[in-house]
Amino acid sequence: MEDQLKLMEEMDRKFKIGDEVKGEILSINRDEVIVSLIGYKVDGIIPLKELTIEENLENYISTIKVGDEIEARVIKLKNEDGNVVLSRLEYEKKEALNELEKLYNNKESFNLKIKEAKEKGLTGYYKGVRVFVPLSQVDIRFAKDRSDLVGTELEVRLIDFSFENPSKIVASRRVILEERQKEIEDKAWSSIKEGDVVKAEIKRFTDFGAFADVNGIDGLIHLSQISWSHVKSAESVLKKGQIVDAKVISADREANRLSLSIKALTEEPWSRVEEKYPEGSVVLGKVVRMTDFGAFVELEPGVDGLVHISKISHDRINTPSDALSIGEEVKALILSVDSENKKIALSIKDAE
């Protein structure tokens, strides 16, 4: 009995937490796998939850059988039955850490399945090893809530790694997207020059215009370049997703600035104004704005004529609004045309 106890103690001393051991599968039960440890006189058990990562468990069990050799790590020296408790999962994690270290050093990308979304970012697991993706590294454009990505696989690249401290394994999807975006932009910039007419998809609006996508490049259509007529807001004329023809009026690759113009593809309305609106003719127009001294009547987009307050009505009026309203259609006599200064004088009362 003393010899037996001494032998058990010697066997216990051979093990330490974290040791990697090999064994032969003796049986596969509902809750555990029993392993005969090669070179030792005690058995080891692997609880099913320590066999592999959860999503692979059912498949993994179907691939092993009694008599197979299996490798695992010691996580407890002795349980209630005197057996060593092993973890195949921890063994896999070490292998996974080795793989991640190689991926980090080689700056290689890999797929990461996202398990949960938290305030500061997304958490996923690579073969049982936790990998964190900060919110700022999820996409090129920042978004506070990315719970829509839970359950999906993201292509990521490690930007921080520590073998000793696995909690500091950090990945980025943004660096990959930025590289791809740059490739697209470089290709697009190489084929764009001033004067080109391009197809542009309206993406978003600002107070000063609209941004449109041209082969992966953001181009600005300033309010002043949408139409020859006055435009208060880009949304009032354009729609998100709309495809428009536009002329490249400026292309600066170094500053990454592309300026587009829709109106440049239409004739400058004042170029033939004297030909189109001869003096002495009666024209139909729309009242678009009023001042103390008269009303402006739009003859066509970009071409307004002024009706002086004295030329609005035969009756005496104090303000143009006494006789006119915005949007009203009126007939007017063309009194004079000055194309150089872009001025047309009209008279409503003389057209009656």
C-alpha positions, 0 to 999 in steps of 0.5 A: 500500500505504501508503495502504491501511494508513493507511486501515485505521488510520483505520478502527480508530480509528473503533471502540472497545469498547462502540460500538453499530453497525449492519450488514447480514447478509452470511451466516449460518454454523454458528458465526457471522453475518457483517455488512457494517458500514454506513459502514465498509469492514471486516466484523464477525462475531457468534459465535452465542453472542453472538447472543442469550441461549441459550434464544432462539438457535434461534428468533432464527436462524429470524427473521433472513436475509441482507440484514437490518439488525442492531445489535450492540456492539463487543467486540473491535476486530480478530480474526485475520482483521482483522474486528471482533467484535460482540455482539448479546447485549451490545446486548440486555443494554443494552436489558434494563438500560434496561427494568429501570431503568424497572421499578425506577423504576415499581415494576413486577413482572415474571417471572424464570426461575430458573437456579440456587439458591445458599446465599444465594439464587436467580439468574435472568436477564432478557433476559441480565441477571443478577438476584439474589433473596436467600433472605429475599426468596423467600417470606413464610416463610423456607426455607434450601433453595429448589432446588425453584424452579430452572427455574420463573418467579417474579413479582418486583419490583426492590428494588435496581438499578445501571446501572453495576454490574449485579451489584447488581440485586436482586429480591424476590418477598416484597414482592409476596406480602406486598402480596397477603396484606395485601389478603386480610387487609384484606378478611377483617378487614372481615367478621369480628367477635366472636361470628361462627361461621367455618370454620377450616382447621388449619394448624400446631401449637404447645405452646399450641394450633393456628393455623387459617386463616380467609379468609387470616387466622391465628387461634389456637385455644388449648388451653383453647379446643379442648374442655371436657375437658383437652387435653394437645396440639392434635395429639392432638385436631386434624389438619393440614388439618382444617376445623372450625367455630369461634367468634370470641372476640376480633378485634383488627385493629391487633394482627393477633390473631384468637382462636377457640374450638371449645368455645364452640360446644358447651354448657358441660358444667356448665350442667345438671349437677344435672339430668343427674346427680341425687344418688343415681343410679349413673353409668358413668365412666372413670378419668382421673387419680389423686391421693393422696386419690382418683381422678377419674372423667370422666362426660363431656368437661369433667365429672369427679367425685372418688372419695375414697380411702375410697369406692373399695373396701370393702377397705383400700387405700393408694393409688387405684392399688391398686384402679384404673387409668387408662382403666378404666370404673367405676360410681359412686354420685353422692353430691353435686353442686355446680355452682357450684364444679364439684364432684361427689362419687362412691362406687364401693364404694356402687354395688356 
